[in-house]
Amino acid sequence: MNLTIKSKKINDYTYELFIKANWEDIKNDFDAAKKKVAKEIKLPGFRKGKVPENILLSQYINSVEMGFVQEFCEKYYIMALQKEKLTPINQAQLKDIDFSYENDLSFKSEFEIEPLLKLPKFKKNMVSVERISFVSNQEEVDKTIDNILNSQAKAEQIEKGSKDGDFLIVDMQELDDSGLPIIGKKEKKYIAIGQDPIIEDKAKSFISKNKGDKVVIKIDMGEGEKNYEFSIEAIQRRVPPKLDDEFVKQMDPNCKNVNEWKKNVHRSIDNEYKRKSDEMFNSSLIDQFVKIVNPVLPTSMLENYLNNIVNEVKQNQKNQEVDENQIREQYKQFAENNLKWFLLRKAIISKNELSVSSKDVDDFIKEALEKNESQKAEIERFYKKESNKNKLSDDLLDQKIIEMLKEHSKIKNKEQRTSELQGAQNL
């Protein structure tokens, strides 16, 4: 089919196509639309779908023309896109449609595409980025080990001497203002000393108590402050295991003793801080280059991204009523930054012909297996999923991009003691 196509670029991401098709080229498509309409028409004296053509064209020409336009304009629009080698990112708006029986068809279509991003010439020290190296301390190691020990603690029954952190099984009896039990207001409860509502001064009332003791206090158990008598039936205490070589081998069979395990814990903490440092640095690096290039975002691209965020928020809140406009405003900057990086990333990959081969992926997995023999089965099972391998391929490609950006950046290294961070958080 010979289409007359005139392409007009409205802005960096919006195009308008003028499309014209000669009657002789679209006649067969019009006949197909005519037959489709004819099949649905039923007139007195004629079987359904057997209306003579002269009657069809005299009485139902408007329906035939409308059906033809609705069905085949889209077809000609797609053909025009292919010829112009354009890929829309939104639903086109068809307008100025001009057609009548035995005449040529013409119309316009307006749509958006991903803008062609022109990258600046990359040079040395284009941006300045700070890299923070976190320096951990022994206190963090000790706290981490305490947390691990507490996570492995076992409950033991205590007869006397309750203390903060203990769990109590009690009969809770509500009392009236004179201190007498209210009939029908007694129930068994499982409470923890030091956890809401048994906190601060209330918690002190339950310290150093024995099995069988009674505690009378005024407290809010969810229905406002009332007088209660707590009869302690049982005291449970979580007792952590002893930190020795036997415990260490249970946690990590490859560790020989406590000191070696402590070093591993410290190394794990440092690795986590390094991961955090890398994330912060990479994010700052990307932000700096996005600011320099500042890609123009198509309206529909941003709108679709925000629509997806709104739908995700709705799903997470189980379709409860949400203020969509508030969500859009809240996530607008986030969406713009992500989309600008998406466009910039794509342009960098294209211009520098960056790629990740299947060998790169396989080599990474092989190295991961060699470094983590104890987790071999889990790693192999994880990467059996094609989606996980594809995600790894994208991550490796991102690493190549980051390395390229680093080559054109001035990096300022700064040490940050984690104890100072903790102090600031506690203020």
Secondary structure, 3 states (H helix, E strand, C coil): CCEEEEEEECCCCEEEEEEEECHHHHHHHHHHHHHHHHCCCCCCCCCCCCCCHHHHHHHCHHHHHHHHHHHHHHHHHHHHHHHHCCCECCCCEEEEEECCCCCCEEEEEEEEECCCCCCCCCCCCCEEEEEEEEECCHHHHHHHHHHHHHHCCEEEEECCCCCCCCEEEEEEEEECCCCCEEEEEEEEEEEECCCCCCCHHHHHCCCCCCCCCEEEEEEECCCCEEEEEEEEEEEEEEECCCCCHHHHHHHCCCCCCHHHHHHHHHHHHHHHHHHHHHHHHHHHHHHHHHHHHCCCCCHHHHHHHHHHHHHHHHHHCCCCCCCHHHHHHHHHHHHHHHHHHHHHHHHHHHHHCCCCCHHHHHHHHHHHHHHCHHHHHHHHHHCCCHHHHHHHHHHHHHHHHHHHHHHCEEEEEEEEEHHHHHHHHHC
